[in-house]
Amino acid sequence: MHHSIVYISTPTFAPSQAAGMVRAIVGHAQRRNADRGVTGTLIATEHHFAQVIEGRRDATQPLMENILLDPRHCDVTIVQHQIDAGRRFREWSLAYHGNSAYFEGFIRALLPGREQRRGDVERLVDLMTRLAQPQPRRPVRDDRP
Ligand SMILES: Cc1cc2nc3c(=O)[nH]c(=O)nc-3n(C[C@H](O)[C@H](O)[C@H](O)COP(=O)(O)O)c2cc1C
């Protein structure tokens, strides 16, 4: 049975270190996730992470335990845990598209202590899923003879 876990967290490193830190996290995670049959996506804004990890429980559970203890972020809050939901990121060991400031408001809505509205988690996950879809190819217009 597949598990799908969505969490948000707060980086502990300074913004000036973010590029190198995130590059290291993503590089390591892409290799390790591929080895373990884990798929997912990572969103990084200046102030938060949001991540989806999906795979068999014997892979996602120890990974989630590592992630919870990782000192590079804090306030790890699981906002969705689905069992047998199918994979949304089947093509990606870990999709990553660079700093995604646009997500900040969607993540903030889910911070502990905020009054949550129905659909807030689904809105975030839907955006994460759409960002990871391959872009439709547009025909190249070439007017040259
Ligand atoms: C925001 C964040 C996301 C992470 N995502 C993953 C991930 O998807 N896969 C992974 O193997 N490690 C990820 N890590 C790193 C783990 O916390 C941990 O360092 C890693 O699993 C170490 O285990 P390993 O040496 O057995 O790979 C992440 C860390 C952070 C801070």
The ligand as an ORCA input file, in Angstrom:
! r2SCAN-3c Opt
* xyz 0 1
  C      13.310     19.927      3.697
  C      13.997     18.597      3.628
  C      13.553     17.644      2.726
  C      14.189     16.397      2.627
  N      13.733     15.466      1.731
  C      14.354     14.273      1.645
  C      13.901     13.287      0.727
  O      12.934     13.459     -0.016
  N      14.617     12.114      0.656
  C      15.710     11.868      1.430
  O      16.322     10.797      1.337
  N      16.138     12.785      2.326
  C      15.491     13.970      2.431
  N      15.952     14.895      3.342
  C      17.138     14.559      4.140
  C      16.785     13.708      5.338
  O      16.327     14.544      6.377
  C      18.023     12.926      5.826
  O      19.142     13.777      5.862
  C      18.338     11.784      4.918
  O      17.213     10.972      4.754
  C      19.528     11.000      5.541
  O      19.409      9.642      5.360
  P      20.361      8.802      4.364
  O      21.779      9.267      4.627
  O      20.084      7.406      4.759
  O      19.915      9.143      2.995
  C      15.310     16.134      3.459
  C      15.741     17.104      4.365
  C      15.099     18.327      4.442
  C      15.605     19.355      5.440
*
